[in-house]
Amino acid sequence: MLAFYDHEESEFYGLCVEELLTRRPAMTHVHEFGAGSGQAMVNVIRRVDFQGRMRGFELDETSAASARELILQSGLTGRYDVRHGDFFTGLRPGEKRRCVVANPPYLPHSEELPAFPHLSGGHTGAGISKRILSAGFDTVLMMISSYADPCSVLAHARACGYTLTSWMVLPLRMGAFSRRPHVRRRIDAMARAGTAFVAGERYLLAGGVWDRTGRGDQSAVLSRVMSRFGVS
Ligand SMILES: C[S@@+](CC[C@H](N)C(=O)[O-])C[C@H]1O[C@@H](n2cnc3c(N)ncnc32)[C@H](O)[C@@H]1O
């Protein structure tokens, strides 16, 4: 697989992480789910001059190798490292789970064996996102898509004891993967069932921050924003 980096999507993810690290300078130990090419986090670490430690995981071997090469060339060794492997099995038992950042795979599909398994979020697109929310981190920054059952992701976060404390949203045009016929058919079926929200080829990508504060939950507002997208 070619290492994932989409200028608009990856940079919006980077902007959300930048916002979090700038507002919370004490956040010095960060895990990353799915580094892709590593470009998005390399740009953030440079912009905010992050002096903590970011530990990325990347399932795809070629992507992990390009991320590591980029980190080396950028002089960020020791501040950002990317390990090849599965995030969920790579987490060490007993290690502190303070913060995870993620732009997870969220393509919905109906096949047993999707063409791009590393970018698949399962039948509704929300499967990996829910697993990240269930992984026991204190703070989660995660991107959620309006075409991947966003309201159920928000409900799952609440069920895991999280409060959505801040969020940003950006309308995006579907990329090459989401426009592939079998993915698009699944999105359209979900839209008819009221679990995906699109306007033609446009969808909303939100970057949410969940904490365990118990106060000021904004998930009902984001749920309304997502579920009204494309409704005329
Ligand atoms: C949507 S891409 C985002 C890449 C990068 N964070 C960005 O925004 O440019 C999701 C990435 O997660 C990786 N991935 C999928 N499942 C994973 C898993 N279980 N553990 C680690 N990485 C995974 C994919 O290979 C892919 O590179």
The ligand as a Tripos MOL2 file, in Angstrom:
@<TRIPOS>MOLECULE
LIG
   27    29     1     0     0
SMALL
NO_CHARGES

@<TRIPOS>ATOM
      1 C1         -6.7440    7.1790    7.3430 C.3       1 LIG1
      2 S1         -5.0700    6.6440    7.4590 S.3       1 LIG1
      3 C2         -4.3580    8.0150    8.3790 C.3       1 LIG1
      4 C3         -2.8520    8.1470    8.2600 C.3       1 LIG1
      5 C4         -2.2650    9.4030    8.9260 C.3       1 LIG1
      6 N1         -2.5350    9.4240   10.3310 N.3       1 LIG1
      7 C5         -2.8070   10.6350    8.2580 C.2       1 LIG1
      8 O1         -3.7900   11.1960    8.7400 O.co2     1 LIG1
      9 O2         -2.2330   11.0310    7.2390 O.co2     1 LIG1
     10 C6         -5.1830    5.3720    8.6780 C.3       1 LIG1
     11 C7         -3.8740    4.6150    8.8980 C.3       1 LIG1
     12 O3         -4.0630    3.6560    9.9650 O.3       1 LIG1
     13 C8         -3.3280    2.4790    9.6370 C.3       1 LIG1
     14 N2         -3.9060    1.3670   10.4360 N.ar      1 LIG1
     15 C9         -5.0640    0.6910   10.2000 C.ar      1 LIG1
     16 N3         -5.3070   -0.2180   11.1650 N.ar      1 LIG1
     17 C10        -4.2730   -0.1060   12.0550 C.ar      1 LIG1
     18 C11        -3.9440   -0.7900   13.2610 C.ar      1 LIG1
     19 N4         -4.7420   -1.7440   13.7830 N.pl3     1 LIG1
     20 N5         -2.8020   -0.4360   13.9240 N.ar      1 LIG1
     21 C12        -1.9790    0.5370   13.4070 C.ar      1 LIG1
     22 N6         -2.2450    1.2010   12.2540 N.ar      1 LIG1
     23 C13        -3.3730    0.8990   11.5800 C.ar      1 LIG1
     24 C14        -3.4960    2.3410    8.1260 C.3       1 LIG1
     25 O4         -2.5250    1.5100    7.5540 O.3       1 LIG1
     26 C15        -3.3860    3.8130    7.6930 C.3       1 LIG1
     27 O5         -2.0620    4.1650    7.3900 O.3       1 LIG1
@<TRIPOS>BOND
     1     1     2 1
     2     2     3 1
     3     2    10 1
     4     3     4 1
     5     4     5 1
     6     5     6 1
     7     5     7 1
     8     7     8 2
     9     7     9 1
    10    10    11 1
    11    11    12 1
    12    11    26 1
    13    12    13 1
    14    13    14 1
    15    13    24 1
    16    14    15 ar
    17    14    23 ar
    18    15    16 ar
    19    16    17 ar
    20    17    18 ar
    21    17    23 ar
    22    18    19 1
    23    18    20 ar
    24    20    21 ar
    25    21    22 ar
    26    22    23 ar
    27    24    25 1
    28    24    26 1
    29    26    27 1
@<TRIPOS>SUBSTRUCTURE
     1 LIG1         1 GROUP 0 **** ****
